[in-house]
């Protein structure tokens, strides 16, 4: 079986992630920012559960991967909507 895994660059991820954005609010930052804050809260909740339950929390790794993926998606959408400067003015 051939291993077809290829590393994905940040730009490659962004290009693919942005094709899945199905919002109908035409460029408003409100939805992606609320999503980013909500998913970040969900990620922190998983960290809290791990801290509280320690070794008995066996679903931690999968939950963190899932929540990090959601945070990354919303962060990508927000970053695409806000003009970025790479050098000081």
ROMI-498064 format. One record per residue (C-alpha): residue number from 1; residue in one letter; x, z, y. Coordinates in steps of 0.25 Angstrom, whole numbers, plus 2048, in hexadecimal, padded with zeros to 3 digits. Last residue first. Layout:
BEGIN
+--------+------+-----+-----+-----+
: fidren : banu :  xx :  zz :  yy :
+--------+------+-----+-----+-----+
:    NUM :    a :   X :   Z :   Y :
...
+--------+------+-----+-----+-----+
end
This chain:
BEGIN
+--------+------+-----+-----+-----+
: fidren : banu :  xx :  zz :  yy :
+--------+------+-----+-----+-----+
:     89 :    x : 812 : 820 : 8CC :
:     88 :    x : 818 : 827 : 8C0 :
:     87 :    x : 819 : 81F : 8B3 :
:     86 :    x : 810 : 81D : 8A7 :
:     85 :    x : 803 : 81D : 8AE :
:     84 :    x : 7F6 : 81D : 8A6 :
:     83 :    x : 7E8 : 817 : 8AA :
:     82 :    x : 7DE : 820 : 8A4 :
:     81 :    x : 7D4 : 819 : 89A :
:     80 :    x : 7DE : 816 : 88F :
:     79 :    x : 7E3 : 824 : 890 :
:     78 :    x : 7D5 : 829 : 88E :
:     77 :    x : 7D2 : 821 : 882 :
:     76 :    x : 7DF : 824 : 87C :
:     75 :    x : 7DD : 833 : 87E :
:     74 :    x : 7CF : 832 : 877 :
:     73 :    x : 7D5 : 82B : 86B :
:     72 :    x : 7E1 : 835 : 86A :
:     71 :    x : 7D7 : 841 : 86B :
:     70 :    x : 7CF : 83B : 860 :
:     69 :    x : 7DB : 839 : 857 :
:     68 :    x : 7E0 : 847 : 85A :
:     67 :    x : 7D3 : 84C : 855 :
:     66 :    x : 7D4 : 845 : 848 :
:     65 :    x : 7E2 : 849 : 846 :
:     64 :    x : 7DF : 857 : 849 :
:     63 :    x : 7D3 : 858 : 840 :
:     62 :    x : 7DB : 852 : 834 :
:     61 :    x : 7E7 : 85C : 836 :
:     60 :    x : 7DE : 868 : 838 :
:     59 :    x : 7D4 : 866 : 82C :
:     58 :    x : 7DB : 871 : 824 :
:     57 :    x : 7D7 : 87C : 82D :
:     56 :    x : 7DA : 888 : 824 :
:     55 :    x : 7E9 : 888 : 827 :
:     54 :    x : 7E7 : 88D : 836 :
:     53 :    x : 7D8 : 890 : 839 :
:     52 :    x : 7DA : 894 : 847 :
:     51 :    x : 7E5 : 88B : 84B :
:     50 :    x : 7E0 : 87F : 843 :
:     49 :    x : 7D2 : 881 : 849 :
:     48 :    x : 7D8 : 881 : 858 :
:     47 :    x : 7E0 : 875 : 855 :
:     46 :    x : 7D3 : 86E : 850 :
:     45 :    x : 7CC : 873 : 85D :
:     44 :    x : 7D7 : 86D : 865 :
:     43 :    x : 7D5 : 85F : 85F :
:     42 :    x : 7C6 : 860 : 862 :
:     41 :    x : 7C9 : 864 : 870 :
:     40 :    x : 7D2 : 858 : 871 :
:     39 :    x : 7C7 : 850 : 86C :
:     38 :    x : 7BD : 855 : 876 :
:     37 :    x : 7C7 : 853 : 882 :
:     36 :    x : 7CA : 845 : 87D :
:     35 :    x : 7BC : 841 : 87B :
:     34 :    x : 7B8 : 847 : 889 :
:     33 :    x : 7C3 : 83E : 88F :
:     32 :    x : 7BF : 832 : 887 :
:     31 :    x : 7B0 : 834 : 88C :
:     30 :    x : 7B3 : 837 : 89A :
:     29 :    x : 7BE : 82C : 89D :
:     28 :    x : 7B3 : 821 : 8A0 :
:     27 :    x : 7B8 : 813 : 89D :
:     26 :    x : 7AB : 80C : 899 :
:     25 :    x : 7A2 : 817 : 894 :
:     24 :    x : 79F : 810 : 887 :
:     23 :    x : 7A9 : 816 : 87E :
:     22 :    x : 7AD : 80F : 872 :
:     21 :    x : 7BC : 811 : 872 :
:     20 :    x : 7C1 : 80C : 864 :
:     19 :    x : 7CA : 801 : 86A :
:     18 :    x : 7D1 : 80C : 872 :
:     17 :    x : 7D6 : 812 : 866 :
:     16 :    x : 7DD : 805 : 861 :
:     15 :    x : 7E4 : 802 : 86E :
:     14 :    x : 7E8 : 811 : 870 :
:     13 :    x : 7EE : 812 : 862 :
:     12 :    x : 7F6 : 806 : 864 :
:     11 :    x : 7FB : 80B : 872 :
:     10 :    x : 7FF : 818 : 86B :
:      9 :    x : 806 : 811 : 860 :
:      8 :    x : 801 : 810 : 852 :
:      7 :    x : 80A : 812 : 847 :
:      6 :    x : 808 : 808 : 83B :
:      5 :    x : 802 : 80C : 82E :
:      4 :    x : 800 : 800 : 825 :
:      3 :    x : 806 : 806 : 818 :
:      2 :    x : 806 : 7FC : 80D :
:      1 :    x : 800 : 800 : 800 :
+--------+------+-----+-----+-----+
end
